[in-house]
Amino acid sequence: MVERTPGDGQIEAYLLREMKAEIDELARSEVDDVTKFLYARAREFYWTVTRLVGLGRLHDGVWRKPGGDAARAWRTALAGDIPAPATRARLLVDMTATHRTIGRTGIQRVVREIARAMVESGAAIPVFMENGRLYSHFAHANLPDEVTPAAGDKFLLLDAGWHLTAEYSQMIDKVARAGGETIGCLYDLIPILYPSVVTHSAHLAFVEWFDLLVRESDAIVGISKAVIDDFAVYARMKSLPCKRGLQLGWWPLGADFRAPGDAAPSPRAIAAVEGDRPLYLSVGTLEPRKGHAIALRAFDRWWEEGADVRYVIVGSKGWNVRALERRILEHPEFGQRLFWLQDASDADLRYLYERTRALVFPSIAEGFGLPLVEAAHFGARAIASDIRVFREVGGEWVSYFAPGDSEALLARLKETLAAPPAAPACDILSWAGSAEALAGLLRTGDYPLRLDEAVEAR
C-alpha cells in the first residue's frame, strides 16, 4: 500500500475474511477438484488469448464493438442550440469506453455528465475512437462529425478505457505528431494498491493502461487530491518513467445527476421504502472493497437487538462476491428489511436518496466517493469509513467510523435514531460546475503541482 494508516490492520482482516468466504463458497459447488482446476486454467487461457488478439472487450464489460459505420450510428443527438466549439487549441474529451457500453458505473456517470456539460458550454468536443480516427460522440449541427488532431489540441483521457490500451497508444502518438498534448485522468489506483479486490483480468488490463498513461501523459489530473497524492508517492517508490516536470492537478465531481423530475420510481424501489421503518441506503457495485459485508454484519447485529430498520443496497453484482450474494439472497430478512436493487434507475436512486435516514458508505478504498455528494445533494446525511479521500470530500458533515469495523459502524447507525435527521451543511457542486473547474484547469494549464514538487513536499 502507498500509505499505512491506523485502520489498515482492520481493512486487511476484513479482506482476509471475505477471501476465505469466497474460497468456502467455491468449495460448496458440486464440482470435483479436477474440473475446478481445468476451468481455472481455461479461464486464464481465455483471458490471455482474447487480450493478445484484441478481444479483451469480451470479458472487460464493453458490450458493443464498432464495425464499419456502426459506432457513428450510436452517437447521441443533442437538441436545441449549443455553442460552436473552438476551432483551434481544442479540448478533445475521450469517452470511447462509455460510447461503446450501455453500463452505468460510477466512472461512466462521471464521463457522461462531464462530457454533456462541456459540450453544452462549448468548452470541449467529446470524442470516441474508431479504427484509428476520432469522431464526435454527440451529433449536432455545430459539431464536426470527424475530428482530426491538430497543433495545440489537448486530448483528455477521461474514460476508463483500460482494455483499449493498443488503440490509445496509436491515438496518443497521432496527437503528439500533430503537435497536441495528452492529459491522463486517474480515478484511483485501486487495482494496483489493492489487487486482491479486483479480478485478475482487470488488474492486468489496468496495469497495461497505467503504464501507457505514465509514459505518455504531458499532465495527469485526478478526481481528488488523495488520488494524486497516491500517484505521486507510488511514482517515487517505483521510479516510474514519467515525463520530466509532469504536471498534476485535481478537480471535484458534481452531484446533480440527471433524473427527470417526472420519472417514476420502479415498484421495487417503492416497496423498499413502504412503511414507517427507518431506511438506510448503500450505493455501489457489489464488490469486496465497497464493504457491503461490513454493513450487513452491523445490521445483523442491530436486527438481533430488536431494531426495526431497513437496509437497501443499490448496485449491480460485481466480482468475488459469490459468498456475499448467497448471504444476501438467502438472508431471512431479504425482501422484508433487506433489499438489493441491482438495476435501479436514476429515478429509483433519487427516490431512495430523498427518503433515507442515512447513506451507509463502508468502502475501504475510493478515488472520490460519489454517493457522498449525491446524498448531500438530496439532503441525506452520510455515515462513511474514515479514509483520507472521504475526509477530503465529506469534511465535517459526514459521520465516520473505523474502516472495516462493523461494531463502530453500528454505533454510528444508532446515533441517527437518537437525533432527528438534519440536512448536511456543505457546499454541493453541480456537474456544470465540475466540468467548468476541469476545463478551466486544462485551459489555463495552472496545475497545483509538478510530480517532483509533490514528492519533495511529502
N, C-alpha and C positions, 0 to 999 in steps of 0.2 A: 504494500500500500504506500501511497505517497506520503501520508502523514498519520502518525499514530495519535489517537485521541483516547480519553478515558473510557469511551464506550466501545472500543474496538474488541475487547475480550467478549463482551456480551454479544456483539454482532457475529463474531466468529463462532460462538457457541450456538447461536441461532442457525447459522448456515450449516453447521455440522448436524444439527437435529433434522433440518429439512433434507439434507443429503441422505441421512440414514432412513428417513421416511420414504424417500424415493427408491432407495435400494430395497427396502422391505416391500414396497408396492410392486416392484418388478418381480420379486420372489413369489408374490401371491399368484402371478399369472400361471395358467396351466400350460406352460411351455417347458420342454426339457432343456437342460443346460446346453446341449449341442446346438439346438435350434436357436437359442438365445445368442450363442457365440456367432453362428453363421449370419444371423440377422444383423448383429452389430458390425461385422466385417463388411457385409453387403452394403450397409448404410454408409460406412466410411468410404467404400469404393465409389458409391453413387455421388457423394459429396465431392470427392476428388475429381472424378471424370467430368461431371457436369460443369465444374468450375473451369477445368482445363479447356473445354470446348466452348466456353462462353455461355453456358446454360444455367449458371448459378441461380438465375431468377426463379427456376422451377421450385427451389426449396427455400428461397430467401424472401418470399412474400410478394413478389411482383407478379401480378396475375395477368397482365397484358403485355405483349411484346409487339412493337411496331413491325409492320411488314408493308412495303410499298407506301401507299398514302394513308394507311390505317391510322398511324399516330396523329397525323394532321386532322383526321376526322374526329378525334377525341378532344379537339380544342374547345375551350369554354367560351361561349359567346357572351359578350358584355353588351348590355343595353344602355341606352342613354348616352350623354356626352361625357367624354373624358379628355383630359389634356393630351396633346400630342407629346410623346417623349422627346428627349433631346436627340439630336442627330449626330452629335459629336461627344466624346468623353462620356459614353453611356454607362449606366449601371445595368448589367445583364444578370438577372437573378435566376440561377438554375433551380428547376423544380422537376427534373426528369423522373425521378423515382415516384414522386407523388402523381405526376401526369400519367404514369403507367399503371397505377394501382387505384383501387376503389376503397382501400382501407382508411381508417380514421384514427390512427395512433396519435399520441401527443405531438410527435415531430411533424406529422402530416398536417395537424391542425395549425401549428406554427407556420409551416410553409404556405398553406392555403391563405391564412389570414394576412401574413406579411405580404405575399405576392399580390393579393387583391388590393390591399391598402396602397401599396406602392404604385400599381398601375393606375388606380383611380386618382392618385395625386400627381401622376406624371413623373414620379421620381425614378422609375425603372421600367424595364421591359422583362417580365418573367418569361423564361425560355425553357425549352427542353431539347435534348439531343436526339438526333435520328440519323444513323448512317454517317456520322462524322460532320453533321451540319446542325445549326441551331435554328429553331422555329419559335415563334411567339406562342405561348401557351394559351393566351386569350385571343379571341377573334373580334376585331373591331376595325372600323374604317380608319381610325387614327393610328393603328398599329401595323407594322410590317408583318408579312407572312413569314419570310425568312430573314434571319439576322446574321450578317457577316461580320465577324470580329474585326475591329479597326483600332488604330493607334489611339491610346487614351482610354479605351474601354476598361471597365472593371468587371471581371467575371466572378460573381459571388456564388460559392458552392453551398447554398443554403440548405439543400436537401440532404437526406441521409442515404446517399447512393453507394453504400458500402460494397454492394455486389456489382457495381458498374465501373470498377477501377480502370479497366482497359479502355473503356470509352472516355472516361475523364482524362486519362493520360494523353490521349490523342487531342482532345479539345483544349486542354491546358497548353499543350505545345503549339496548337494553332493560334490561340490567343496571344501567346508570347511572341510568336513570329510576326504577328500583326502589330506588335507594339503595345499590347494591353497587359493588364495585371490580373493575377488570380488571388482572390481573397478566400481563405479557408474558413469554414464555420465549424465550431465544436459545440455539441450539445452536452457531451460528458465524455469521460474516459473509462466508463464502467466496464466495457468488455476487456480492457487492459488491466485495470486495477482490481476488478472482481471477476476474473474469468469463469469462476465456478457458477455464477448466476446467469450465464448465457449459454446457448448451445455451442458445441464445438464448431459448427459451421459458421455461426455468427461471429465467433471470436476470430476465426481465420480471415473472414471477409473484412472485419473491422481493421485488423492489423495491416492487411494489404492496403486498404484505403488510407489508413492513418499514415503509413509510410510515404505514400504519394503526397498527401497533404503537407507533411512535414518538409519534404524535399522541395516542393514546387510553389508553395504559397509565398506571396510577397507580403502578406499580412494575415493574421488569424484573429477572428472575433469569436467570442463565446457568449452563451446566453446568461452567464453570471460571472462575477469576478471569481467566485470559487472555482469554476471550471478553468479559467485562465491561470489561476494560481496553481492548480493541479498540473496543468500542462507545463508551466514554467519549471516547476520542481522536477517533473518527470523528464523534461528535455535536458536538464542539467545532469540528473542521475544517469541517464542513458547516453549522454553526449550525442543527441540527435543531430542529424545533418541539416539543420535549418539554414536558411539564407542569412547572411550576415546582417545584423541590425533588424531582424524580423520584428515587425510592429504588432502589438497586441492590444485588443480592446474588447469591450463587452457592452451589452445593452439589455434593458429589461423587457420582458414579454408582456403582452396585453391580457385582458381578462374577459372582454365583452364578446364572446363567441356569437356567431350568427345563428340564432334560433328564432325563427319568425314568431312574433308575439301571438299570432293566431293559430300556431301549430299545436295540435292537441297531443298530450302525452299518451302513451300506449296503455292498454288495460293493465299490463303487468306493473308498470310504474305506479299507476293509481292504486292497485291492490297493495303494493308495498307500503303505501302511505296511509291507507284507510285505518281509521280508529284513532284512539287517543294516546297510544303508546308513543313515547319519545323516539324519534328516528335518528339514527346515526349512519353516516354515509362514508364509504371509501370509494375512490375513483382511480382506476388504473388497471392495466393489463394484469391478469393473474400470473405472476412470475415471482421467483424467490425473493428478489431484492425489494419488492413492494411491501413485504411484511404482512400480508393478509393473515398468515398463520399466527402472528403475534397478536393481531387484533382479535381473531376468533378465540384464541386462548383467554384473552381478557373477558370477552363477552360470555364465554362458557362459565367462567368463574362468577360473573355477575348474575347470570341466569340461575346458577346453583344457589346463590344467596337470596333469590326471590325477586330480582329486578324484572320488571315488565317493560322491556325496551326492545326496539327493533334494530337490526343491523343489516344494511343494504350494501352489497358490493356491486359496483358498476364497472365492467371491463371484460374484454374477451379473454378466452383461455390462452395462456402463453405457453411456456416451456418449463420442463422439470417440475411440474405441479400435479402429476397424476395422483399422488397421495392426498394432496390438499383438495383436489377436485372430488375425490371419493368422500373425503371427510365432510365436505360441504353438502354434496348431493344426498348423502346418507345420514345427515345430521337430523336428530329428532325435531329440531326447530325449523328445518328447511320448509319454506312455504308458509310458516306461521310467524316466527320472529326473526328468521334468517332468510334473506333473499339474495339472489345472484342474477343480475341482468347483463347478459353477455352481448346483447346487440342493441343497447339503449341509443335512442336518437338524441339529438341536441335538445329537442323539446322535452324528452324524458329527463335529461340531465338538469335542465333549467328548473323543471317541476320539483325535482328532488332537492336541489340546492336551496330552493326557496322554502323548503319545509323541514330541513334537517335541523336537529338540535346542535350538531357539530359535525364538521368534516373530520374523519379519523384518517391520518396520513402516517402510517408506521414505517415508511420506506427507510431502508438503511443506506441508500445511495441514490442521489438525483443530480441532474445538471441544473435544474431550476426549481421544479415543483409547481407546475401549472395549476393543479387543483387548489393550491393555497390562495392564489389571487382570484381564481374563478369563484371560489366560495365567498371570499370577501366581497366580490362584485355583487353577489346576490344576497349579501347581508348575513352570511353564516359565519359563526366562529370556527376555529380550527384547533385540533389537537395534533401535534406532529412530533416526530423523532427529533431529538436535539442534535442535529447535524449542521455543519457550518453553512451550507447553502440555504437551509431553511431559516437560519438566523438572519442571513442576508436578505432573503425575500420576505419573510414574515415579520421580522422585527419583534417589537414588544407585544403585539396584539395576539400572537399565537401562544397557546399553552403547550409547553414542551415536556417530553418525558425521555428518559434514558433509552437510547436505541436498543431494540431487542428485548426490552424489559416489559413483559405483559402486566406485571403487578403495578409498575409505575404508570402504565397506560390506564389501568383500571382506576387508579386514584384520580387521574385527570378526568376520566369519564364521570365519576361520581360527583366531582365538583360542578359539572354542568347541570346536574339536577338540584344542587344546593343553591345555586344562584340563577336568577332568571336570564334567559338569552339576551345578549346585548350585541348590537351590530359592531363589527370590528372598526376601530378608529385608525384607518390607514388610507393612504392615497392609492387609488387604483388607476392604472394606466390603460387606456383603450388600445386596441390593435392599431388604430391610425397613429396614435402617439408612439407606440412601439416602433412601427415602420418608419416614422419620421426620425426617431432617435437613431436608428440603424443607418438610414440613408444619409443623415447629416454626418455621422461618424465617417462613413465611407467617402462621402463627397469632399469633406474638408481634409481627410487624412490626419486629423488631430487625435491620434491614438494616445491613450493614457500611458502606455508602457512600451518599452522595447524589451525583447527577451533578455538581453544581457543586463539591463537595468532591473528587471523583475527578479532575476536570480540573485543579483547583489543585494536587493532590498530584503530578501528572506534570510 
